[in-house]
Amino acid sequence: MSKPLKFVGLCGSLRKASRNAGLLRYAGSHVPEGVLFEVAEIGDLPFYNGDITEKPAAVQRLVEQLRGADALVIACPEYNYSMAPALKNALDWASREAESPLAGKAVAIMGAGGGMGTSRAQYHLRQTCVFLDLHPLNRPEVFANAFSASFSESGELVDEKIQGLIVQQLQALQAWALRLR
Ligand SMILES: Cc1cc2nc3c(=O)[nH]c(=O)nc-3n(C[C@H](O)[C@H](O)[C@H](O)COP(=O)(O)O)c2cc1C
């Protein structure tokens, strides 16, 4: 049997009842057979600062998790038409490694936000992926409305249509990651 793939999730929202974290939790419990999933904590990373010469433990932990990943699953909130700073900060730290823990990897993007479902932020993130040499999956796209009955009060995803899209996206990510491996 071939080695299982590892997907690592990143969530750009740090709040407890985050709808984006809810998307990622749903994804984590619905990965296809042959895939392992874990979420990388990014809430304790310091803001990137080029004067920090000794790598913080939280950054080292993130980099190791990313190195171990075959593919990423990013839950991308939209703040002021772009990606949330916690997510950008995590990508910025990872991008400063001499040997990139991101380059060449497959990534699936999903998000919960206002009426446009974080589409604007997701397209900014796709632009950032160009420089990071990450390879985003094109389809299916996952755009959820965070202010609708798609989520329970605590942030669990309850919308069957979006649940189905996430399952499809994870299957497509598995195939994409295997092609890139
Ligand atoms: C600073 C800030 C800026 C925001 N800007 C946008 C925006 O431009 N577009 C949008 O759809 N939602 C925007 N929102 C709403 C977020 O999409 C919403 O808070 C969403 O629930 C965040 O995801 P979470 O539930 O995972 O925390 C903004 C929220 C904050 C806090």
The ligand as a MOL file (V3000), in Angstrom:
LIG
                    3D

  0  0  0     0  0            999 V3000
M  V30 BEGIN CTAB
M  V30 COUNTS 31 33 0 0 0
M  V30 BEGIN ATOM
M  V30 1 C -11.5170 43.5600 10.1320 0
M  V30 2 C -12.6140 42.8470 9.4040 0
M  V30 3 C -12.8120 43.1310 8.0670 0
M  V30 4 C -13.7900 42.4490 7.3430 0
M  V30 5 N -13.9100 42.6740 6.0080 0
M  V30 6 C -14.7270 41.8800 5.2770 0
M  V30 7 C -14.7350 41.9640 3.8670 0
M  V30 8 O -14.0380 42.7660 3.2630 0
M  V30 9 N -15.5390 41.1250 3.1850 0
M  V30 10 C -16.3220 40.1930 3.8110 0
M  V30 11 O -17.0210 39.4360 3.1520 0
M  V30 12 N -16.3370 40.0950 5.1570 0
M  V30 13 C -15.5580 40.9030 5.9030 0
M  V30 14 N -15.5260 40.7830 7.2610 0
M  V30 15 C -16.4310 39.8490 7.9200 0
M  V30 16 C -15.8010 38.5080 8.0510 0
M  V30 17 O -15.8720 37.8520 6.8080 0
M  V30 18 C -16.5570 37.7410 9.1110 0
M  V30 19 O -16.2300 38.3290 10.3510 0
M  V30 20 C -16.3000 36.2890 9.1030 0
M  V30 21 O -17.1830 35.6810 9.9710 0
M  V30 22 C -14.9220 35.9980 9.5680 0
M  V30 23 O -14.6940 34.6690 9.6530 0
M  V30 24 P -14.7250 33.8380 11.0290 0
M  V30 25 O -16.1500 33.5310 11.3770 0
M  V30 26 O -13.9830 32.6130 10.6210 0
M  V30 27 O -14.0400 34.6250 12.0900 0
M  V30 28 C -14.6030 41.4920 7.9950 0
M  V30 29 C -14.3820 41.2340 9.3690 0
M  V30 30 C -13.4030 41.9060 10.0460 0
M  V30 31 C -13.1880 41.5640 11.5090 0
M  V30 END ATOM
M  V30 BEGIN BOND
M  V30 1 1 1 2
M  V30 2 1 2 3
M  V30 3 2 2 30
M  V30 4 2 3 4
M  V30 5 1 4 5
M  V30 6 1 4 28
M  V30 7 2 5 6
M  V30 8 1 6 7
M  V30 9 1 6 13
M  V30 10 2 7 8
M  V30 11 1 7 9
M  V30 12 1 9 10
M  V30 13 2 10 11
M  V30 14 1 10 12
M  V30 15 2 12 13
M  V30 16 1 13 14
M  V30 17 1 14 15
M  V30 18 1 14 28
M  V30 19 1 15 16
M  V30 20 1 16 17
M  V30 21 1 16 18
M  V30 22 1 18 19
M  V30 23 1 18 20
M  V30 24 1 20 21
M  V30 25 1 20 22
M  V30 26 1 22 23
M  V30 27 1 23 24
M  V30 28 2 24 25
M  V30 29 1 24 26
M  V30 30 1 24 27
M  V30 31 2 28 29
M  V30 32 1 29 30
M  V30 33 1 30 31
M  V30 END BOND
M  V30 END CTAB
M  END
